[in-house]
Amino acid sequence: MKLLFALISLLSLSPYFGQKSTEKIYKWEEVQFANPDTIYHLSLSKMKLIELPASLWRFKNLRKLYLDKNKLSVLPDSFDLFSNLELLSLDHNQFELFPMAITRLKSLKTLISSNNRLTYLPDYISNAKNLEKMDFYNNEITDFGKGIYELEALKYLDISGTMYGTIFQKKLEEKLQNVKIVMDPPCKCLD
């Protein structure tokens, strides 16, 4: 009984468990006639997009944008118009190259680019100075370049879903000492 009471008390005090989010994530169909200045969270997931709709640029106040499960492979240079964007999810798309426009999003803190086709991270990723969390789960990234090591705000990096050697993992952990890195167990076979 004491354990149950302690658990309930802990959950009610925790900001992660005790509160529900009041932020509505709108779907594309819901915002066609909305005042674009009032839309802060938007999902264009599962729309089979190969490019972004031109009318998306009306929503300049976006803080969260979900472009998951589409067929996107590039982001236009004008993407940096979303200067308030804090979270961008590109999960399950067809990106082979890291979009340079992302590095010009000065408010961006969270980037989810899992399940894409990325094989390297360019040095210009260092321009994304405020990135705190990056999720590259299930990409075949074999070259991390130099830029990732210059991201001072970075706290979390997920590169699981790809096997790396023990030497590589140790070097990565040494260079990113203040970052929680999520990786699959290393394989000596890759050393």
Secondary structure, 3 states (H helix, E strand, C coil): CHHHHHHHHHHHHCCCCCCCCCCCCEEHHHHCCCCHHHCCEEECCCCCCCCCCHHHHHCCCCCEEECCCCCCCCCCHHHHHCCCCCEEECCCCCCCCCCHHHHHCCCCCEEECCCCCCCECCHHHHHCCCCCEEECCCCCCCECCCHHHHCCCCCEEECCCCCCCHHHHHHHHHHCCCCEEECCCCCHHHC
